[in-house]
Amino acid sequence: MFMKGKKGVILGVANNKSIAYGIAKACADQGAEIAFTYLNDSLKKRVEPIAAEFGSENLVYPCDVSNPDEIKALKESLEKDMGQIDFIVHSIAFAPKDGLTGRFYDIPKASFDIAMDVSVYSLIEVVRELKPIMSDNCSVLTLSYYGGVKYIPNYNLMGVAKAALEMTTKYLAEDLGKDGIRVNAISAGPIKTLAAAGIGEFRFMLKWNEAHSPLKKNVTTTEVGNSGMYLLSDLSSAVTGEIHYVDCGFNIMGMPATSFDENGKQQIAWNGEN
């Protein structure tokens, strides 16, 4: 078992459809002991049954990453209950609705600040506060999306936040590499999660990715979870600062694949068919 004896914390599990849940399951299946955090009492009711599923009912803690005191309290709780930790999963992102709709240049500064604080700076703050209890070969993983590299309709402010998150991953990887700590990100393809519900025309996005990725399908939380387990385990001991795409190859495509009918008319693939 690749994670046997490993202990870590996952921030941002929303339900059993979330990417963070897929990572938790893959790690637990490989022997990891996992702690979980929740944002508020409403989400606590969702997280507790998930923690119980993995035998972690006594390892569930509040953590609103916009509140530095709660991050400090998380460190104290983890140290008390787990001692050192071997991995951290940062699965947290948020942008106000007005940052995901309308003209990009109309985004209010307050919304920009919130998105950058919760989606990006929180990774830095979590790493800084938890570093004293990280093991010598600790692995940190965060979650990005292709909208941080290329324009994606309706992604708007989150695209800018993911771009900042990816560079934060690289700078943290260099900074912490001397301490033996690795920092990576997974850029997953679109998955129907609670977070995705806030993105306009998301169903179209799923269809487009399925039709135009080399594997002609959408990625699953299980597939992303397995990749996450790899990056958190010693299997990836020489991997850091990477943005690892788990999107059925969609990111390599420069334009949609095409074919021609018997009359020489160009056909564009859609849903795996011409």
C-alpha positions in Angstrom: 0.0 0.0 0.0 1.6 3.2 -1.2 0.3 5.5 1.6 0.5 3.1 4.5 1.7 5.0 7.6 1.1 8.4 5.9 -1.0 11.0 7.8 -2.4 14.2 6.3 -5.2 16.7 6.0 -7.6 17.6 3.2 -9.1 21.0 3.2 -12.2 21.6 1.0 -14.2 18.3 0.7 -17.7 19.4 -0.1 -19.5 16.1 -0.7 -18.8 12.6 -2.2 -18.9 14.1 -5.7 -16.0 16.5 -5.1 -12.5 16.1 -6.5 -11.2 16.3 -2.9 -13.3 13.3 -2.1 -11.8 11.3 -5.0 -8.3 12.1 -3.6 -9.3 11.2 -0.1 -10.7 7.8 -1.2 -7.6 7.0 -3.3 -5.3 7.8 -0.4 -7.4 6.0 2.2 -7.5 2.9 -0.1 -3.7 3.0 -0.1 -3.6 3.1 3.8 -3.5 6.8 4.6 -4.9 8.4 7.7 -6.8 11.5 6.8 -8.1 14.6 8.7 -10.8 16.8 7.2 -11.8 20.4 7.6 -15.1 22.2 7.0 -15.9 25.9 6.4 -19.0 26.3 8.5 -21.8 24.3 10.4 -23.7 23.8 7.2 -20.8 22.1 5.5 -19.9 20.3 8.7 -23.0 18.1 8.2 -21.7 17.1 4.8 -18.1 16.5 5.9 -18.7 14.4 9.0 -20.3 11.4 7.2 -17.4 11.4 4.7 -14.8 11.5 7.5 -16.7 8.6 9.2 -16.5 6.6 6.0 -12.7 6.7 6.2 -12.6 6.1 9.9 -11.7 9.7 10.6 -14.8 10.8 12.7 -12.5 12.2 15.4 -10.3 14.1 12.9 -12.8 16.8 11.6 -11.9 20.4 12.3 -13.3 23.9 11.4 -11.2 26.0 9.1 -12.3 29.1 7.3 -9.1 30.0 5.5 -10.1 33.7 5.4 -9.7 33.6 9.2 -6.0 33.3 10.2 -6.9 32.2 13.8 -8.8 29.2 12.5 -5.7 28.1 10.5 -3.6 28.4 13.6 -6.2 26.4 15.5 -6.1 23.7 12.8 -2.3 23.4 13.3 -2.7 23.0 17.0 -5.4 20.4 16.6 -3.5 18.4 14.0 -0.4 18.4 16.1 -2.3 17.2 19.2 -4.2 14.4 17.4 -1.8 13.3 14.6 1.7 14.6 15.5 3.5 15.2 12.2 1.6 15.2 8.9 2.9 13.8 5.6 0.5 15.5 3.1 -1.8 18.5 2.6 -4.6 18.8 0.0 -5.7 22.3 -0.6 -9.0 22.1 -2.5 -10.4 25.6 -1.8 -11.5 28.2 -4.3 -14.1 31.0 -4.3 -15.1 34.0 -6.3 -18.2 36.1 -5.7 -20.8 35.7 -8.4 -20.1 39.1 -9.9 -16.6 37.8 -10.7 -18.0 35.0 -12.8 -20.5 36.9 -14.9 -20.7 40.0 -17.2 -17.8 42.0 -18.6 -14.4 41.1 -17.1 -13.3 44.7 -16.7 -16.4 45.4 -14.6 -15.2 43.0 -11.8 -15.2 45.0 -8.5 -11.9 45.2 -6.7 -13.6 43.8 -3.5 -14.5 40.6 -5.4 -11.0 40.4 -6.9 -9.5 40.7 -3.4 -11.8 38.0 -2.0 -11.0 35.5 -4.8 -7.3 36.0 -4.5 -7.4 35.7 -0.7 -9.5 32.6 -0.5 -8.3 30.8 -3.7 -4.5 31.7 -3.7 -3.2 33.3 -0.5 -4.8 30.6 1.6 -2.4 28.1 0.2 0.5 30.2 1.3 -1.0 30.7 4.7 -1.9 27.1 5.3 1.6 26.0 4.3 3.3 28.5 6.5 1.2 27.7 9.6 1.4 23.9 9.2 5.0 23.8 8.2 6.2 23.1 11.8 4.3 19.8 11.9 5.2 18.7 8.3 7.4 15.7 8.0 10.7 15.9 6.1 9.2 14.5 2.9 5.7 16.2 3.1 3.8 16.6 -0.1 1.4 19.5 -0.7 -1.2 19.4 -3.5 -3.6 22.1 -4.7 -6.2 22.1 -7.5 -6.2 24.2 -10.6 -7.9 24.3 -14.0 -7.1 25.1 -17.6 -8.9 28.4 -17.3 -5.8 29.7 -15.5 -3.7 29.2 -18.7 -6.2 29.9 -21.5 -9.4 31.9 -21.8 -12.5 29.8 -20.8 -16.0 31.4 -21.2 -17.7 32.3 -17.9 -14.6 31.5 -15.8 -13.5 35.1 -15.6 -12.1 36.0 -12.2 -11.4 32.3 -11.3 -9.1 32.1 -14.3 -6.9 34.9 -13.0 -7.0 33.3 -9.5 -6.0 29.9 -10.9 -3.1 31.5 -12.9 -1.9 33.0 -9.6 -2.3 29.7 -7.8 -0.2 27.9 -10.4 2.7 30.3 -10.0 2.3 30.2 -6.3 2.7 26.4 -6.6 6.0 26.9 -8.4 7.4 29.5 -6.0 6.4 27.5 -3.0 8.0 24.4 -4.6 11.3 26.2 -4.9 11.1 27.8 -1.5 10.2 24.5 0.4 12.3 22.2 -1.7 15.4 22.8 0.5 13.3 21.4 3.4 12.4 18.3 1.4 8.7 19.4 1.0 7.1 19.0 -2.5 4.4 21.2 -3.9 2.3 20.3 -6.9 -1.0 21.1 -8.6 -3.5 19.0 -10.5 -5.3 20.7 -13.4 -8.4 18.5 -13.8 -10.8 18.6 -16.7 -14.3 19.8 -16.0 -16.3 17.6 -13.5 -19.8 18.1 -12.4 -19.2 19.2 -8.8 -20.7 21.6 -6.4 -18.1 24.2 -7.3 -18.8 23.8 -11.0 -22.5 24.7 -10.5 -21.4 28.4 -10.3 -20.0 28.4 -13.8 -22.3 29.4 -16.7 -22.9 27.0 -19.5 -21.1 24.2 -17.7 -23.0 21.4 -19.5 -21.7 22.8 -22.8 -18.2 22.8 -21.4 -18.6 19.1 -20.5 -19.8 18.2 -24.0 -17.0 20.2 -25.6 -14.3 18.6 -23.6 -15.7 15.1 -24.2 -15.9 15.7 -27.9 -12.5 17.3 -28.4 -10.2 15.6 -25.9 -7.9 12.9 -27.4 -9.6 10.2 -25.2 -13.1 11.4 -26.2 -14.4 11.4 -22.7 -14.6 13.5 -19.5 -12.4 12.7 -16.5 -13.8 11.2 -13.4 -13.2 12.0 -9.7 -11.7 8.5 -9.3 -9.2 9.2 -12.1 -8.2 12.6 -10.5 -8.1 10.9 -7.1 -5.6 8.3 -8.3 -3.4 11.0 -9.8 -3.6 12.9 -6.5 -2.6 9.9 -4.5 0.4 9.5 -6.8 1.5 13.1 -6.2 1.0 12.8 -2.4 2.9 9.5 -2.1 6.5 8.6 -2.3 5.9 7.4 -5.9 6.4 11.0 -6.9 9.4 11.7 -4.6 11.3 13.6 -7.4 8.3 15.6 -8.6 7.7 19.2 -7.5 6.5 22.4 -8.9 4.4 20.6 -11.5 1.0 21.4 -12.9 -0.2 17.9 -13.7 -3.0 17.8 -16.2 -5.7 15.1 -15.7 -8.1 16.1 -18.4 -8.1 13.2 -20.9 -5.5 15.2 -22.9 -7.7 18.2 -23.7 -4.9 20.7 -22.9 -2.8 19.5 -25.8 -5.4 20.4 -28.4 -4.7 23.5 -30.5 -8.0 23.2 -32.4 -10.8 20.7 -32.7 -10.1 17.5 -34.5 -11.8 17.4 -38.0 -12.6 14.9 -40.7 -14.1 15.1 -44.2 -17.2 13.4 -45.7 -17.3 11.7 -49.1 -17.9 15.1 -50.8 -14.9 16.6 -49.2 -16.9 18.7 -46.7 -15.2 19.3 -43.4 -16.9 17.7 -40.4 -16.2 18.8 -36.8 -16.4 16.0 -34.2 -19.1 16.5 -31.5 -19.9 14.0 -28.8 -17.5 11.6 -30.3 -19.4 11.6 -33.7 -18.9 13.5 -36.9 
